[in-house]
């Protein structure tokens, strides 16, 4: 007989003998419990008592109810702050009744600092899968009401499991963050858990869409996971992200800053560019994520979902013929141009508060999802600067990774001049946008509405970097630089000798614009495919998009390029 079985048999015999001989309970207690001999067995009083299937089912239901329950006082406190619970967030995000939880009964293994006395089911995070608009998605939602949502070993294992399942099954992954950071009681194990999540973020990048919702605090090392996902959403007043908090900053640098100014939703949406979407409350946040999700494929092997559209593909808009001011220095809003071309005038803008001289977002052309990039003449005249270049490059690369065609609207007078731009690396950062467009092999369609000057003309998806369809409006000006600047350089001596320099300058500017900046010069050389009436832009783009549906490009074999980071 094996040794373990012998010990169990001896243990049971001695206890039965003690009972039969009516030995007092005090002395029977010296016989160790069976767990001493079989540590892998998990015995409870309830499990020893139950003998019927009905009783076991009743226990299961009771345990599930316990795992899903929450302190009503804590729930009410969260609601008063405009916050939902972790489970409520998932229920509102996913299709009704579609959520299937994983690891509901998981509990931490820590036995230090009295933690063995507090082992709630779920261990501070709710994980599982469900559907959005009928499409599979994996999700986690951190539960601030358990250990402040802090990440420990089991907490991390739960997140890693659903991330692995999402990657294996080619489904998007959404993380709802509301955590106080690493669980101090578990020490370096917590740090290891973060690293395991970070590694999976990188492995999933470009394979499945990853979306982050910051619905509370997200501090320290925890911020790097959302930073590596594709899109990050924050909520006004309740979301905060930072590496080090205000107190640490004050002690090290003597700077005094509030939580909101340091890492609030508007700070990261308008100043740092860390966040991509801003919501006024959690309901709006959930609605925005569902809307964003509607433009994205489930993985990099699929095309983005096509939505039915009753907006006619041959629709024209006469307002576009007059939308460009006669004065080339007058601004207009590129969003108005985009809205008049896309299906039903709808445009889902991303990062609208950061680097506002470049507009990016998603829209549809005859039901096809497209990524839109456009210079914004209403802000900094549409110049490209450091932030706009970074903003555009990351968006272009995302669209390319997930088979989303790109539509680019060009009105760019060049790169923003100045020492601040040069010192902050406009050369390196401007090259990011150029690299991203050159690297992209999805269908690329470009419309030059007005200015396309200098190197910025090349960068903004020109024919030379392999755009598939390039057209210009009659108002387009394609040149090395603006006519005024060119005249001042080329005709400097002539203007100095002129009796009326201002009159002569105006004459030379018009002559230069007609001779060198006209779109027909570029059309002669095939740098643009056509000069079109603005009103016909929508049908022309739809035709080009459908013509590129089976586009194939062969690139040199390589592990990966070295984008100028």
Long-range contacts (C-beta under 8 A, 24 or more apart in sequence): 4-37, 4-38, 7-37, 8-34, 8-37, 8-38, 11-37, 63-105, 63-121, 64-104, 66-121, 67-104, 67-105, 67-121, 67-122, 68-104, 70-145, 71-145, 74-145, 75-145, 78-144, 78-145, 81-238, 82-237, 82-238, 82-281, 82-282, 83-178, 83-215, 83-216, 83-238, 83-282, 84-215, 84-282, 85-143, 85-145, 86-125, 86-126, 86-141, 86-142, 86-143, 86-144, 86-145, 86-176, 86-178, 87-126, 87-141, 87-143, 89-141, 89-176, 89-213, 89-215, 89-282, 89-286, 90-126, 90-128, 90-130, 90-139, 90-141, 90-176, 92-282, 92-283, 92-286, 93-132, 93-139, 93-174, 93-176, 93-286, 93-289, 93-290, 94-130, 94-131, 94-132, 94-137, 94-139, 95-130, 95-131, 95-132, 95-133, 95-134, 98-130, 98-131, 99-128, 99-129, 99-130, 99-139, 100-128, 100-129, 100-130, 101-126, 101-127, 101-128, 102-127, 102-128, 102-129, 102-158, 102-161, 102-162, 103-127, 103-157, 103-158, 103-161, 106-154, 106-157, 106-158, 107-154, 108-152, 108-153, 108-154, 108-155, 108-186, 109-153, 109-154, 110-152, 110-153, 110-183, 110-185, 110-186, 112-185, 113-185, 115-185, 118-147, 120-146, 122-146, 123-147, 123-152, 123-154, 123-155, 123-158, 124-148, 124-149, 124-150, 124-151, 124-152, 124-155, 124-179, 125-149, 125-151, 125-155, 125-158, 125-159, 127-158, 127-159, 127-161, 127-162, 128-162, 129-162, 129-165, 129-171, 132-290, 132-293, 133-290, 133-293, 133-294, 135-171, 135-172, 135-293, 135-298, 135-305, 136-169, 136-171, 136-298, 137-166, 137-171, 137-172, 137-173, 137-174, 137-293, 138-162, 138-163, 138-165, 138-166, 138-169, 138-171, 138-172, 138-173, 138-174, 139-173, 139-174, 139-175, 139-176, 140-174, 140-175, 140-176, 141-176, 141-178, 142-176, 142-177, 142-178, 142-179, 142-216, 143-178, 144-178, 144-179, 144-180, 144-216, 147-180, 147-183, 148-179, 148-180, 149-178, 149-179, 149-180, 149-216, 150-179, 150-180, 150-181, 150-182, 150-183, 150-184, 150-190, 151-179, 151-181, 151-182, 151-183, 151-190, 151-193, 151-194, 151-222, 152-183, 152-185, 152-186, 152-189, 152-190, 152-193, 153-186, 153-189, 153-190, 153-192, 153-193, 155-183, 155-193, 156-190, 156-192, 156-193, 156-194, 156-196, 156-197, 157-193, 159-197, 160-193, 160-196, 160-197, 160-200, 163-197, 163-200, 163-201, 163-204, 164-200, 166-204, 166-208, 167-200, 167-203, 167-204, 167-207, 167-208, 170-207, 170-208, 170-298, 170-299, 170-301, 170-302, 171-208, 171-298, 171-299, 172-208, 172-209, 172-210, 172-211, 172-293, 172-296, 172-298, 172-299, 173-204, 173-208, 173-209, 173-210, 173-211, 174-210, 174-211, 174-212, 174-213, 174-289, 175-210, 175-211, 175-212, 175-213, 175-225, 175-226, 175-229, 176-213, 176-215, 177-212, 177-213, 177-214, 177-215, 177-216, 177-218, 177-222, 177-225, 177-226, 178-214, 178-215, 178-216, 178-217, 178-218, 179-216, 179-217, 179-218, 179-222, 180-217, 180-219, 181-217, 181-219, 181-220, 181-221, 181-222, 182-220, 182-221, 182-222, 191-221, 194-221, 194-222, 194-224, 194-225, 197-225, 198-224, 198-225, 198-228, 201-225, 201-228, 201-229, 202-228, 205-230, 205-401, 206-300, 206-401, 206-402, 207-299, 207-300, 208-298, 208-299, 208-300, 209-293, 209-296, 209-297, 209-298, 209-299, 209-402, 211-289, 211-292, 211-293, 213-285, 213-286, 213-289, 214-239, 214-240, 214-241, 214-265, 214-275, 215-239, 215-282, 215-285, 216-240, 219-243, 219-245, 219-263, 220-244, 227-274, 230-398, 231-276, 231-277, 231-292, 231-350, 232-268, 232-274, 232-275, 232-276, 232-277, 233-275, 233-276, 233-277, 233-278, 233-279, 233-285, 233-288, 233-289, 234-264, 234-265, 234-268, 234-269, 234-275, 234-277, 234-278, 234-279, 235-265, 235-278, 235-279, 235-280, 235-281, 235-282, 235-285, 236-264, 236-265, 236-266, 236-278, 236-279, 236-280, 236-281, 237-264, 237-265, 238-265, 238-282, 239-264, 239-265, 240-264, 241-268, 241-274, 241-275, 266-353, 269-351, 269-353, 269-354, 270-353, 270-354, 271-354, 272-354, 273-351, 273-354, 273-355, 273-387, 273-390, 273-391, 275-351, 276-350, 276-351, 277-350, 277-351, 278-352, 278-353, 291-348, 292-348, 292-362, 295-348, 295-362, 295-364, 295-369, 295-404, 296-369, 296-402, 296-404, 297-402, 297-403, 297-404, 299-402, 300-401, 300-402, 300-403, 302-403, 303-403, 304-368, 304-369, 304-402, 304-403, 304-404, 305-369, 306-367, 306-368, 306-369, 307-364, 307-367, 307-369, 308-367, 309-343, 309-344, 309-364, 309-366, 309-367, 311-343, 311-344, 311-366, 313-366, 313-538, 313-539, 313-542, 314-539, 315-538, 315-539, 316-535, 316-536, 316-538, 316-539, 317-341, 317-535, 317-538, 318-535, 319-535, 320-534, 320-535, 320-537, 321-533, 321-534, 321-535, 323-534, 324-449, 324-450, 324-473, 324-475, 324-534, 328-450, 328-451, 328-477, 331-377, 331-378, 331-381, 332-377, 332-378, 333-376, 333-377, 333-378, 334-359, 334-374, 334-375, 334-376, 334-377, 334-378, 334-382, 334-409, 334-411, 334-449, 335-359, 335-376, 337-374, 337-409, 337-449, 338-363, 338-372, 338-374, 338-409, 340-538, 341-365, 341-537, 341-538, 341-541, 342-370, 342-372, 342-538, 343-367, 347-372, 350-395, 351-391, 354-387, 354-391, 355-385, 355-387, 355-388, 355-390, 355-391, 356-380, 357-381, 357-382, 357-383, 357-384, 357-385, 357-388, 357-416, 358-382, 358-384, 358-388, 358-391, 358-392, 359-409, 360-391, 360-392, 360-395, 362-404, 363-407, 365-407, 365-538, 365-541, 365-542, 365-545, 366-542, 366-545, 366-546, 368-405, 368-542, 368-545, 369-404, 369-405, 370-404, 370-405, 370-406, 370-407, 370-545, 371-395, 371-396, 371-398, 371-399, 371-404, 371-405, 371-406, 371-407, 372-406, 372-407, 372-408, 372-409, 373-406, 373-407, 373-408, 373-409, 373-460, 373-461, 374-408, 374-409, 374-410, 374-411, 375-409, 375-410, 375-411, 375-412, 375-460, 377-411, 377-450, 380-416, 381-413, 382-411, 382-412, 382-413, 382-451, 383-412, 383-413, 383-414, 383-415, 383-416, 383-456, 384-412, 384-414, 384-415, 384-416, 384-430, 384-433, 384-456, 384-459, 384-460, 385-415, 385-416, 385-421, 385-426, 386-421, 386-424, 386-425, 386-426, 386-429, 386-430, 388-433, 389-426, 389-429, 389-430, 389-432, 389-433, 390-429, 390-432, 390-433, 392-433, 392-436, 393-432, 393-433, 393-435, 393-436, 393-563, 394-436, 396-433, 396-436, 396-437, 396-440, 397-436, 397-439, 397-440, 399-440, 399-442, 400-436, 400-439, 400-440, 400-441, 400-442, 403-442, 404-442, 405-442, 405-443, 405-444, 405-445, 405-545, 405-548, 406-440, 406-442, 406-443, 406-444, 406-445, 406-461, 407-445, 407-446, 407-447, 407-541, 408-444, 408-445, 408-446, 408-447, 408-460, 408-461, 408-467, 409-447, 409-449, 410-446, 410-447, 410-448, 410-449, 410-451, 410-452, 410-457, 410-460, 410-461, 411-448, 411-449, 411-450, 411-451, 411-452, 412-451, 412-452, 412-453, 412-456, 412-457, 412-460, 413-451, 413-453, 413-456, 413-482, 414-453, 414-454, 414-455, 414-456, 414-481, 415-454, 415-455, 415-456, 428-564, 429-564, 430-455, 430-459, 431-564, 432-563, 432-564, 432-565, 433-459, 434-458, 434-459, 434-465, 435-561, 435-563, 435-564, 436-563, 437-461, 437-465, 437-467, 438-465, 438-466, 439-561, 439-563, 441-551, 441-553, 441-555, 442-551, 443-468, 443-469, 443-544, 443-545, 443-548, 443-549, 443-551, 444-468, 444-469, 445-469, 445-470, 445-541, 445-544, 445-545, 445-548, 446-470, 446-471, 447-471, 447-472, 447-473, 447-537, 447-541, 448-472, 448-473, 448-476, 448-478, 448-519, 448-528, 449-473, 449-475, 449-476, 449-534, 450-475, 450-476, 450-477, 451-476, 451-477, 451-482, 452-476, 452-477, 452-478, 452-479, 453-477, 453-478, 453-479, 453-480, 453-481, 453-482, 454-480, 454-481, 462-527, 463-526, 463-527, 463-528, 463-529, 464-527, 466-553, 468-544, 468-548, 468-551, 469-529, 469-541, 469-544, 469-547, 469-548, 470-527, 470-528, 470-529, 471-528, 471-529, 471-530, 471-531, 471-532, 471-537, 471-540, 472-519, 472-522, 472-523, 472-528, 472-530, 472-531, 472-532, 473-519, 473-531, 473-532, 473-533, 473-534, 473-537, 474-519, 474-531, 474-533, 474-534, 475-534, 476-519, 476-522, 476-531, 477-513, 477-517, 477-518, 477-519, 478-517, 478-518, 478-519, 478-521, 478-522, 478-527, 478-528, 479-516, 479-517, 483-509, 483-510, 483-512, 483-513, 483-516, 483-517, 484-509, 486-512, 486-516, 487-512
